[in-house]
C-alpha cells in the first residue's frame, strides 16, 4: 500500500517534537512492513533542508512555512503526490490539511490533542481566533465521517466533546524504541539533587514556572539544581528569567541536545518535571520513566494519563503541591528509588511495534471499506 502523510513538520525540523517522533516511529515501521510511505511537510526556513529527502525509507517533500505549507500541500498533491498514494494520513496539529476537500482517496486523521485555549496563549490575534474556530467548529464539520487515530483517552474524550462519533475514534498510544530499552540502565544518577525539564520551550509548557519556584525548592533542598534542555519560541525569555534570578547558579539552560545527551540527562536526573497546561499524552514523561526518572506534572489533559500518581510519579493541582512533591523526591531516596523502579516497568509496557501494527490495521481497514 502507498501511504501519503500530511504533517506540519518532519523529524529534522528544528522545532520537531513529540508529534514528529510519533508519526516517524510509526511510518518507518510501515516501510519495514513493505508499504511505500511519503510525507509532505513544511520547510525549515532557517536550516533550509533539502526540498526532497529520504529518512528511514520515508520519502520527504518539504515546501512552505508555518502557514503556507497548507496551500503548498494542495499544489504538491495534484502535481505528483496523488499518483504516489492509495490512502492519506492527515495529521491535525490544531489545523488539519483539509485533504477531504481535494482528494477522494481513503483518509485517516491523526489527532494528538485538542488545543482549545492554547491558541490564545501561543498565537497573536486574529490567528488565535482563526485556529480556535477551525478546531472547534470547522474541523468537526468536515471530518465527522473520517476515521481518527487519537494518542490517548484524553484526546478521544475531547474529540467526542467537539461532536465526533466515538465509534470513529481509535486510540493508538505512543511507544518506546527497542534501542532505548537496551541502554536505559547505562548511567548513574548525578551526585547533586537534579530536576530536569526536557522538551520544547513554549508558552503553554510553562517552563518559566520551574525557574520561578527554584527559590522555594532551595529553601528545603539547598543543593538542588534545575536543568532545562530543549529549545523553542520562549527559550530566550526563560534564559533571560534564569539569568536575572538570584538563584541563577542553580539553573542551567542547556539548549538543544542530541539523542545521546537526551538519554544521559534522562538517566542521570533525579526527577523529571513537565509543568505544561495540557498535552495529548506525555511521550517525554514515558521516556523519562524508561530511564528511571519519576515524573511530576499538573493534573491536566494527557499528563494525567501518562503518570500513575503515587506509583510512577505525582500529579499535582497547584504550585504549592508541585514544590512539595519535587522536594519529596529530591530528599527521600527510598521513595525515589521505588517510584523509579515502577516508572521503568510502566514505560516498558509501551511498544512502537504494537503501535505500528495497530495503526496499519486501522489504515488498511479504512482503505478496504472505500
C-alpha positions, 0 to 999 in steps of 0.5 A, spaced: 500 500 500 502 507 498 501 511 504 501 519 503 502 523 510 500 530 511 504 533 517 506 540 519 513 538 520 518 532 519 523 529 524 529 534 522 525 540 523 528 544 528 522 545 532 520 537 531 517 534 537 513 529 540 508 529 534 514 528 529 517 522 533 510 519 533 508 519 526 516 517 524 516 511 529 510 509 526 511 510 518 518 507 518 515 501 521 510 501 515 516 501 510 519 495 514 512 492 513 513 493 505 508 499 504 511 505 500 510 511 505 511 519 503 510 525 507 509 532 505 511 537 510 513 544 511 520 547 510 525 549 515 526 556 513 532 557 517 536 550 516 533 550 509 533 542 508 533 539 502 526 540 498 526 532 497 529 527 502 529 520 504 529 518 512 528 511 514 525 509 507 520 515 508 520 519 502 520 527 504 517 533 500 518 539 504 515 546 501 512 552 505 512 555 512 508 555 518 502 557 514 503 556 507 505 549 507 497 548 507 496 551 500 503 548 498 500 541 500 494 542 495 499 544 489 504 538 491 498 533 491 495 534 484 502 535 481 505 528 483 503 526 490 496 523 488 499 518 483 504 516 489 498 514 494 492 509 495 490 512 502 492 519 506 494 520 513 492 527 515 495 529 521 491 535 525 496 539 529 490 544 531 489 545 523 488 539 519 490 539 511 483 539 509 485 533 504 477 531 504 476 537 500 481 535 494 482 528 494 477 522 494 482 517 496 481 513 503 483 518 509 485 517 516 486 523 521 491 523 526 489 527 532 494 528 538 490 533 542 485 538 542 488 545 543 482 549 545 485 555 549 492 554 547 491 558 541 490 564 545 496 563 549 501 561 543 498 565 537 497 573 536 490 575 534 486 574 529 490 567 528 488 565 535 481 566 533 482 563 526 485 556 529 480 556 535 474 556 530 477 551 525 478 546 531 472 547 534 467 548 529 470 547 522 474 541 523 468 537 526 464 539 520 468 536 515 471 530 518 465 527 522 465 521 517 473 520 517 476 515 521 481 518 527 487 515 530 487 519 537 494 518 542 490 517 548 483 517 552 484 524 553 484 526 546 478 521 544 474 524 550 475 531 547 474 529 540 467 526 542 466 533 546 467 537 539 461 532 536 465 526 533 462 519 533 466 515 538 465 509 534 470 513 529 475 514 534 481 509 535 486 510 540 493 508 538 498 510 544 505 512 543 511 507 544 518 506 546 524 504 541 527 497 542 534 501 542 532 505 548 530 499 552 537 496 551 541 502 554 536 505 559 540 502 565 547 505 562 548 511 567 548 513 574 544 518 577 548 525 578 551 526 585 547 533 586 539 533 587 537 534 579 530 536 576 530 536 569 525 539 564 526 536 557 522 538 551 520 544 547 520 551 550 513 554 549 508 558 552 503 553 554 509 548 557 510 553 562 517 552 563 518 559 566 514 556 572 520 551 574 525 557 574 520 561 578 519 556 584 527 554 584 527 559 590 522 555 594 525 548 592 532 551 595 529 553 601 528 545 603 533 542 598 539 547 598 543 543 593 538 542 588 539 544 581 534 545 575 536 543 568 532 545 562 534 542 555 530 543 549 529 549 545 523 553 542 519 560 541 520 562 549 527 559 550 530 566 550 525 569 555 526 563 560 534 564 559 533 571 560 528 569 567 534 564 569 539 569 568 536 575 572 534 570 578 538 570 584 538 563 584 541 563 577 547 558 579 542 553 580 539 553 573 542 551 567 539 552 560 542 547 556 539 548 549 538 543 544 541 536 545 542 530 541 539 523 542 545 521 546 545 527 551 537 526 551 538 519 554 544 521 559 540 527 562 534 522 562 538 517 566 542 521 570 536 526 573 533 525 579 526 527 577 523 529 571 518 535 571 513 537 565 509 543 568 505 544 561 497 546 561 495 540 557 498 535 552 495 529 548 499 524 552 506 525 555 511 521 550 517 525 554 514 523 561 514 515 558 521 516 556 523 519 562 520 513 566 524 508 561 530 511 564 528 511 571 526 518 572 519 519 576 515 524 573 511 530 576 506 534 572 499 538 573 493 534 573 491 536 566 489 533 559 494 527 557 499 528 563 494 525 567 494 519 563 501 518 562 503 518 570 500 513 575 500 518 581 503 515 587 506 509 583 510 512 577 510 519 579 505 525 582 500 529 579 499 535 582 493 541 582 497 547 584 504 550 585 504 549 592 503 541 591 508 541 585 514 544 590 512 539 595 512 533 591 519 535 587 522 536 594 519 529 596 523 526 591 529 530 591 530 528 599 527 521 600 531 516 596 527 510 598 521 513 595 525 515 589 528 509 588 521 505 588 517 510 584 523 509 579 523 502 579 515 502 577 516 508 572 521 503 568 516 497 568 510 502 566 514 505 560 516 498 558 509 496 557 509 501 551 511 498 544 512 502 537 511 495 534 504 494 537 503 501 535 505 500 528 501 494 527 495 497 530 495 503 526 496 499 519 490 495 521 486 501 522 489 504 515 488 498 511 481 497 514 479 504 512 482 503 505 478 496 504 471 499 506 472 505 500 
